[in-house]
């Protein structure tokens, strides 16, 4: 079997030391990056809407999505560890499915994070209005992008450190919420409306499925967006110390994280506040802390959500630059993106991604009518994340067919193997059907093919010739 060189040729003797990404992320960093990726801003701000749509059945929605994405992450983990020359899912998709797959996956993932990053930067501006209502909204947008650019230009270790603290803030907030909710349940806390905190609220009002199967299905449309970024641990593989030990550890802890951070926090919220009393357009986190008599709850949660959005924007800046680096090294993007700075950071990719963030953020303020289109594009981004997850699964299916010997040798096999890949793919198809049922998400589904048309034009018109001229060692 021919040895595979990564899309960007790393760990080869003819590649100069300064051209290599450094393995500077420790287990502490990778664990918290994985946790940060699994906890989206949607949990803090969007959980009110999901509860009002699905009632207590939303617990099963989060668990089902979490289980499916755990298998996607396990497939990704086995693939990345089957060949340490694979530095991200661009590499194994390009190797196993063909160069077109590396091109489509890499550029789609870049686009996903740029759009998500624009959303995060605008969200940061909105959250800053809480403390500084007179401040022009474009100022925090620009400052945020410049700050993230400056920090990410220094070293990858600094990225890991920033992400570590951002994720820690989110974890502390959720643990505090679960702890406060548990205390209120145990002490039989009575709210001003006369409701006594109790686990019985989960099934006393219409059972676990009070809104029927349609309400249960409606929960998937929003909840799936909360998991965007869970695959980020796969883009850090190139810069992780001891990947054979740290990558499995981070992936294996995903189920525990889903239960603690999503399920327990939602149980706490719905036990203290009966689910019919949860307001769709308010953060139930704020409401619970307010009920507990913590007057600074709004400011506290505003700080947590601000850090959550900053964490997501920071992850976006990191991952987009690494995607561009990988694509450039595989001749799937302009050559300039494949150069590293003296700190072993892909500076050109960082600058380009941050420029796109700035243009996107400023455009929304310059043309207010873009808000509706912007909502559409962020939904497109979430649909495209499902495309990336599906490409990971498709790569695994081909890997099992083409490389059975590597699978046999693997110490980190995906549970359920190929069968679970098909189950997950069927689940994503099911979610797409659900997205077609609502007017706004249906528009996003209809707009999504335009991105792939644009990519196809770029691939066949510009980069295909470059790929054909690659040296024989690459496939």
DASUL-V78681 format. One record per residue. N is the residue number from 0. OMEGA is omega in degrees with one decimal (* if undefined). BURIAL is + if it has 24 or more other ideal C-beta (glycine too) atoms within 12 Angstrom, else -. Layout:
# DASUL-V78681
[[N/OMEGA/BURIAL] [N/OMEGA/BURIAL]]
This chain:
# DASUL-V78681
[[0/-177.5/-] [1/179.7/-] [2/-178.7/-] [3/170.4/+] [4/179.9/+] [5/178.6/+] [6/167.6/+] [7/-166.6/+] [8/-173.5/+] [9/179.7/+] [10/175.1/-] [11/-175.5/-] [12/-177.3/-] [13/177.5/-] [14/-176.3/-] [15/-177.5/-] [16/-175.4/-] [17/180.0/-] [18/-176.0/+] [19/168.6/+] [20/-176.6/+] [21/176.5/+] [22/-174.8/+] [23/179.8/+] [24/-178.5/+] [25/178.0/+] [26/178.9/+] [27/179.4/+] [28/-173.5/+] [29/178.4/+] [30/-177.5/+] [31/175.3/+] [32/178.5/+] [33/178.9/+] [34/179.4/+] [35/178.6/+] [36/-177.7/+] [37/-179.9/+] [38/-179.8/+] [39/175.0/+] [40/179.6/+] [41/179.3/+] [42/-177.2/+] [43/-174.0/+] [44/-173.9/+] [45/-175.5/+] [46/176.9/+] [47/-178.9/+] [48/-179.0/+] [49/178.3/+] [50/-178.7/+] [51/179.6/+] [52/-169.5/+] [53/-175.3/+] [54/-177.8/+] [55/179.8/+] [56/178.1/+] [57/176.6/+] [58/-179.8/+] [59/178.6/+] [60/-179.0/+] [61/-179.5/+] [62/-179.7/+] [63/179.5/+] [64/179.6/+] [65/179.5/+] [66/-179.5/+] [67/-178.2/+] [68/173.8/+] [69/179.2/+] [70/175.7/+] [71/-179.6/+] [72/177.9/+] [73/176.4/+] [74/179.2/+] [75/-179.6/+] [76/179.6/+] [77/-179.6/+] [78/-178.5/+] [79/-177.9/+] [80/178.4/+] [81/179.0/+] [82/-175.1/+] [83/170.1/+] [84/172.5/+] [85/-178.8/+] [86/175.5/+] [87/-178.2/+] [88/171.3/+] [89/-175.5/+] [90/-175.5/+] [91/176.6/+] [92/177.9/+] [93/-177.9/+] [94/-171.9/+] [95/-176.4/+] [96/-178.9/+] [97/-178.0/+] [98/179.5/+] [99/-177.3/+] [100/176.6/+] [101/179.2/+] [102/-177.0/+] [103/-178.4/+] [104/-177.4/+] [105/-178.7/+] [106/177.6/+] [107/179.3/+] [108/176.8/+] [109/-178.9/+] [110/177.9/+] [111/-174.5/+] [112/176.2/+] [113/179.8/+] [114/177.7/+] [115/178.6/+] [116/176.6/+] [117/178.2/+] [118/-178.4/+] [119/-178.7/+] [120/178.0/+] [121/177.2/+] [122/178.9/+] [123/177.9/+] [124/-179.7/+] [125/-179.7/+] [126/179.2/+] [127/178.4/+] [128/179.7/-] [129/-179.1/-] [130/-176.4/-] [131/-175.3/-] [132/-178.0/-] [133/-174.7/-] [134/177.2/-] [135/-172.5/-] [136/-178.8/+] [137/-176.9/-] [138/177.7/-] [139/177.7/+] [140/-178.6/+] [141/-179.1/+] [142/-179.6/+] [143/-179.2/+] [144/179.8/+] [145/179.3/+] [146/-180.0/+] [147/177.4/+] [148/-178.5/+] [149/-178.4/-] [150/-178.5/+] [151/178.0/+] [152/-174.6/+] [153/177.8/-] [154/177.4/+] [155/-179.8/+] [156/179.3/+] [157/175.0/+] [158/179.8/+] [159/-178.6/+] [160/179.1/+] [161/-178.0/+] [162/178.2/+] [163/-176.8/+] [164/175.6/+] [165/-178.2/+] [166/-179.5/+] [167/178.9/+] [168/179.8/+] [169/-178.3/+] [170/-179.8/+] [171/-179.7/-] [172/-178.0/+] [173/178.2/+] [174/178.1/-] [175/179.3/+] [176/-179.8/+] [177/179.4/+] [178/179.4/-] [179/178.9/+] [180/179.1/+] [181/179.0/+] [182/-179.2/-] [183/178.1/+] [184/-178.0/+] [185/-177.5/-] [186/179.0/-] [187/-178.5/-] [188/177.5/+] [189/-178.6/-] [190/177.8/-] [191/180.0/-] [192/178.5/-] [193/-179.8/-] [194/179.9/+] [195/179.8/-] [196/-178.6/+] [197/176.4/+] [198/-179.4/-] [199/179.2/-] [200/-177.7/+] [201/-176.8/+] [202/-176.4/-] [203/-174.9/-] [204/178.3/-] [205/179.9/-] [206/-178.1/-] [207/-179.2/+] [208/-174.3/+] [209/-178.6/+] [210/178.9/+] [211/-177.5/-] [212/-179.4/-] [213/176.8/-] [214/177.6/+] [215/179.7/+] [216/-179.5/+] [217/179.5/+] [218/-178.3/+] [219/-174.4/+] [220/-178.5/+] [221/-174.5/+] [222/-178.3/+] [223/-179.6/+] [224/-179.2/+] [225/-176.1/+] [226/178.5/+] [227/-179.3/+] [228/-178.4/+] [229/-178.7/+] [230/-176.3/+] [231/179.1/+] [232/178.1/+] [233/179.3/+] [234/178.1/+] [235/-173.8/+] [236/-177.6/+] [237/-175.4/+] [238/-179.5/+] [239/174.4/+] [240/175.4/+] [241/-175.8/-] [242/-178.9/+] [243/-179.4/-] [244/-171.6/-] [245/-178.4/+] [246/177.5/+] [247/-179.3/+] [248/-179.5/+] [249/-177.8/+] [250/-177.2/+] [251/-177.6/-] [252/-178.3/+] [253/-179.2/+] [254/179.7/+] [255/179.1/-] [256/-178.6/+] [257/-177.7/+] [258/-176.4/-] [259/-170.2/+] [260/-178.5/+] [261/-172.2/+] [262/-178.1/+] [263/-178.7/+] [264/178.5/+] [265/175.2/+] [266/179.9/+] [267/-178.1/+] [268/-174.9/+] [269/176.0/+] [270/-179.5/+] [271/179.0/+] [272/177.5/+] [273/-169.3/+] [274/179.5/+] [275/-179.5/-] [276/179.8/+] [277/-178.0/+] [278/-173.4/-] [279/-173.4/-] [280/176.4/-] [281/177.7/+] [282/178.3/+] [283/175.8/+] [284/179.6/+] [285/-176.9/+] [286/-178.5/+] [287/179.6/+] [288/177.1/+] [289/177.2/+] [290/-179.2/+] [291/177.2/+] [292/177.1/-] [293/-174.1/-] [294/-178.5/-] [295/-174.4/-] [296/-177.5/+] [297/179.7/-] [298/-178.5/-] [299/-179.5/+] [300/176.2/+] [301/177.5/+] [302/-179.8/+] [303/-179.0/+] [304/176.1/+] [305/179.4/+] [306/178.5/+] [307/178.2/+] [308/178.3/+] [309/178.3/+] [310/-180.0/+] [311/178.0/+] [312/178.6/+] [313/177.3/+] [314/179.7/+] [315/179.2/+] [316/-180.0/+] [317/-172.2/+] [318/179.8/+] [319/-179.6/+] [320/179.2/+] [321/176.9/+] [322/179.4/+] [323/178.5/+] [324/179.6/+] [325/180.0/+] [326/-179.5/+] [327/179.3/+] [328/176.2/+] [329/-178.4/+] [330/178.2/+] [331/178.3/+] [332/178.8/+] [333/-173.9/-] [334/-176.5/-] [335/-178.9/-] [336/-179.0/+] [337/-180.0/+] [338/179.3/+] [339/175.9/+] [340/178.9/-] [341/178.1/-] [342/-179.0/-] [343/179.1/+] [344/178.3/+] [345/-170.9/+] [346/-178.3/+] [347/177.3/+] [348/177.7/+] [349/-179.1/+] [350/-179.0/+] [351/-179.6/+] [352/-180.0/+] [353/176.3/+] [354/177.5/+] [355/177.6/+] [356/-179.1/+] [357/-179.5/+] [358/-179.8/+] [359/-177.9/+] [360/-178.0/+] [361/-178.9/+] [362/-179.1/-] [363/179.7/+] [364/-179.5/+] [365/-179.3/-] [366/-175.8/-] [367/-179.0/-] [368/-179.2/-] [369/-176.8/-] [370/-179.4/-] [371/178.0/-] [372/-179.4/-] [373/177.7/+] [374/178.0/+] [375/-176.3/+] [376/179.3/+] [377/175.5/+] [378/175.1/+] [379/179.3/+] [380/-180.0/+] [381/176.9/+] [382/-179.4/+] [383/173.5/+] [384/178.2/+] [385/175.3/+] [386/179.9/+] [387/178.1/+] [388/-179.8/+] [389/178.3/+] [390/175.5/+] [391/-180.0/+] [392/179.1/+] [393/178.1/+] [394/-179.1/+] [395/180.0/+] [396/179.5/+] [397/178.1/+] [398/-179.8/+] [399/-179.6/+] [400/-174.0/-] [401/-172.3/-] [402/-178.3/+] [403/-178.8/-] [404/178.6/-] [405/178.6/+] [406/180.0/+] [407/-178.9/-] [408/-173.3/-] [409/175.8/+] [410/-177.3/-] [411/-176.4/+] [412/177.0/+] [413/177.9/+] [414/178.2/-] [415/175.6/-] [416/-173.7/+] [417/-178.7/+] [418/179.8/-] [419/175.3/+] [420/179.8/+] [421/177.2/-] [422/-179.8/+] [423/178.3/+] [424/177.5/+] [425/178.5/-] [426/178.9/+] [427/176.9/+] [428/177.8/-] [429/179.0/-] [430/177.9/+] [431/176.6/+] [432/178.1/-] [433/-179.6/+] [434/-179.8/+] [435/-176.2/-] [436/-178.8/-] [437/-174.0/-] [438/-175.5/-] [439/179.8/-] [440/176.5/+] [441/176.6/-] [442/179.2/-] [443/178.5/+] [444/-179.3/+] [445/-179.0/-] [446/-174.9/+] [447/-179.0/+] [448/179.3/-] [449/179.1/-] [450/-178.1/+] [451/174.1/-] [452/178.5/-] [453/178.8/-] [454/-179.2/+] [455/177.9/-] [456/179.3/-] [457/-176.5/+] [458/-175.8/+] [459/-176.6/-] [460/-171.8/-] [461/-165.9/-] [462/-175.7/+] [463/179.4/-] [464/178.6/-] [465/-177.7/+] [466/-178.9/+] [467/-177.4/-] [468/-179.7/-] [469/-176.9/-] [470/-174.7/-] [471/-178.0/-] [472/-179.4/-] [473/171.2/+] [474/*/+]]
